[in-house]
């Protein structure tokens, strides 16, 4: 029975899993959450209705990072996204959390604020989120190569959507040339370029207005 991924092409956390699947050419059925029927299927698997969700026979796997680790255990391919060395694996997991917590989360706070009624917006919250992003960009500037280890990994799967959308919400700028270069190198990778292209028809959904680039 093929894997089924419940996801949406424009959703940042879905990108993480799509990139992992595309890296290893793993066969799967793509159940896009675009209508009531798909949402009802998702709710039957995960009442919180958060996606992505992976269905593998009788197994249901939630949360993007856990899904990728599950794929490495149950459906491994030629590209190892989690290193065998325990210390290296710990660094990969740390960087995965770094991109989710300190790049993706403040970016989403900025975007979510734009979705509120004007009277309910939180300028200080947005300013704090941008300040967090600047600190995170600055810390990331000191690192070279891929996000963790010398090879593409789960951490880079997390970095791609985080930096892609963060640069739209709060541009990385010339102060962080390594971060800008790393983002460009991620977007040039075939698995990530494919994911970006699949999301292009949905760019009108970006609340801040998608820039005319990438």
N, C-alpha and C positions, 0 to 999 in steps of 0.2 A: 504494500500500500504506500503510495507516494506521500511525502510530507506535504502538509498544508500550512501556509503562512497567512494569518489574518493580519492585514497591514494596510497602510495607505501610502502612496508614493511620495507624498509631500511631508509626511510626519518624520521628524528628526530621529526619534528612537527606532522607528522602522528601518531607517537607512542603515543603522548599525548591523542589523541582521541581514538585510538584503546584500550589503557589501560582503559579509561573510559567506553567504550562499553563492554569490557570483564569483568570489575568489576561487572557490573549489568546484565551480560548475555543478553544484549539488542540485539534482532534480527536485522540483517542488511545485505544488499547485499554489498559485497566487490568488488568494481570496481577498479582493480589495474591499475595504469598508467604505462603500459609496452609496448604499441604499439600506432600507429598513430590514430587508431579508438578511443581508450580511451582518448587520448590527445585532439582529436577533440570534443568529448563529454564534456570534462572538459572546453575547450575554449568556448563552447556554453553557459555554465553556468557562467563562470567567465573569462572574457577576459584576465586578468592578468596571467591566467594559473598557479596559485599557488595552491598547495594542502597541506592539505586536504580541501575538500569541501563536505558538507553533503546536500543531497537532501531528503526532506521529503514532499512528495506530491507536492504542488505548492511552497513550501518554499525552498529556497536555502540559506545555511548558510556557511559563509566563516570564516577563522581564527580559529585556534585550541582552544584557550581559549573560544571564543564566542560559538563555537560548543558545548563544554562541558557544558557551562551554559545553552545553548538551550536544551540540553538533560535533564538537571536537571529540566527544566521548563515543557517540553513537553513529555518527556519519562522517568520519574523518576523511580528508582529502589530501592532496599533495602539499597544500599550504597549511602549515601548522600555525594556528593563530594563538595558541597557548604553548609556551616552551615547556619542555619536559623538566628542565632544571627548576627546582622549587623556588630558589631565590629570584631567578629571572621571572618566573610566573607571578611572584608576589609583586614585582615592579610593574608588570603588565597590568595586574589588577588595580594597583594604586593609580596608575595613569588613566585607566578606564574611569575610576571614580573621580579623578581630578577633572577630566573633561566633562563628565556628567554634572558634577556638583558646582564647579567653579567657572565653567564656560557655558554649558547648556542651561543650567538653572537661571543665572542672571539674565542670559539672553531671553529666555522664556518669560521672565518677569517684565522685561521691557516690552515684549510683544503683547503679553496679556494685558498690560496697562492700557495699551492702545485700543483694546477691544471693549474697554469699559466706557460707560457714558462719561462725557467730559466732566460732569460734576463729581464723579467718583474716582477720577484719576489721582495718582499719587506721585507728584513730581519728585519728592524726596526719595521714594522707593526706586524710581528710575535712576536718579542720580547715584544712589548707593549701588545699584546694579552695574552701572557703567564704571564706577570706581572699582568694584570687584573685578570686572573684566580687565581693566587696565593693570591691576595687580597681577592677575592671572597671566595676561599677555607678557608682562615683564618677567615673571618667573619662568615661563615657557621659553622666553628668548634665550635663556642660558643653556638650554639643552640642544644637542645636535642630533642628526640622523633621524631615524624613526622615533616614535613617541617613547618606546621602551625596547631594549635589546637592539641588535643590529638588523632585525628582520621585521617585516610588516606583521602586525599582530592585532589582537582584540583591541588594544589601546588605540591603534590607528583607525580601526572601525568606529571607535567612539569619537576620535578627533575630527574625522571628516565632516559629519553633520554639525558638530558643535562649532567648529571654526567657520564652516560655510555660512551658517545662519547668524552667528555672532558678528561676523564682519558686515553683514547686512544691517544688523541692529545697532552696532557700535563699531565703526570701522577700525581695523587693526592699526592702520596708519604707518607712517615712515619710521616711527620710533622703534618699531619691532620688525626689522627686516628679515630675521630668521623665521619668525612666525608667519610672515607673509609668504616667504619662500616655501615653507613647509606646507602651508595651505595650498599653494599652487601645485606643489608636487603631489599632494593627495588627490587634487582634482584631475590630474593627468593620468592617474592610475586607472586602467580599464574598468575594473569593478566599480569604482567610484564614479567615473565618467558616465557609465551606464545608468547608475542610480540617479545622478543629476539629470540626465536626459529624460528619464521616465517621469521626473517630477516637473519638467518644464511646463506642461499644460496647466498646472495648478498654481503658477506663480501669482496669479491675480488674487489668490487667497491670503497672501502675506499682508498683514494689517498695516505695516509701515510703508508698503509700496516696494515691490522688488526692484532693485537697481538694474540698470540695463548693462549687465555684465555677467560673467560666469556662465 
